[in-house]
């Protein structure tokens, strides 16, 4: 039986893994999940395994938060010994986090074929840790599953042609599968019933916003001034800094702890608009046909900006004021991220590659 070790560690990877894990099982592939421990907070990790019915990790390496180099190195050392012990036929990594990079390096050094899901994404901004992680992972990967045509062409530009497959997006698979479940099960819609379809949803966790006190203050001030009720599930990284700057209670911004995947889908679906610096949420907003404002200098999900569904603020926060005061009217919507069947396609291609 083909043995694949999947390496996950951060919140978006649990979402990405959920449908592919099911597809691997259906294809008769034995999967062993290793959790690096990068996200250890219950609301960033355990709740996702529970809600997404994701197979429990065989091992949690418990690495936790440290400086980037230290964190990646600690993961690499532990992953290497695990892989030597288990000798899987392939190692599978998702996206662009430090867990992705560590998994990719560990596999490449041991010459184990490495599979990268969400290959070819580029922001062309190397100040983002994620951009470095993507570039290195794609260089080392044996099989590269690109979610979009643009991702395939980004890889081509870097001379990466072999092993590249256009698969569609596994997050679209998860959304399609879990949205009806979320709409039935999530209790969060009751909590915000009074502002249903009248609120904007905010998330911020990128170092460029969350680690910059004056920028974060200014973003929150602009949103406060907009007067539009804003639900803000706060990432622990952002919480640390917010606790330093929060003064009196806000009547506009509802600060809440991080929520699980089902609540998040419902909060997104019922929002009038989404403001975010997350990659995955920009894409989910597009899939749910909710207009999005991206509080970053650029986006790697460029398709979302094509017909006004996603507006990118850039460094100058005056643009945020402008976008909020004159909301965009999005136009055409195209299924850039596939038809919800990316996972099945990926599992089949993996089987074919390993000739089983
Ligand atoms: C990481 C990923 C980012 C992804 C995001 C999703 C990298 C470089 N970044 O960013 O690509 O979009 O996850 O959430 O891998 N913390 C906790 N509890 C936790 C996890 C983190 O309190 O369970 C705090 C720690 O203080 C830590 C900080 O958040 O220092 C940042 O955590 P880290 O995992 O380094 O990066 P994220 O910002 O979560």
Boltz pocket constraint, residues with backbone or C-beta under 6 A from the ligand:
constraints:
  - pocket:
      binder: B
      contacts: [[A, 10], [A, 11], [A, 12], [A, 38], [A, 39], [A, 40], [A, 41], [A, 42], [A, 44], [A, 65], [A, 66], [A, 96], [A, 97], [A, 98], [A, 99], [A, 129], [A, 130], [A, 205], [A, 206], [A, 235], [A, 236], [A, 237], [A, 238], [A, 278], [A, 279]]
      max_distance: 6.0
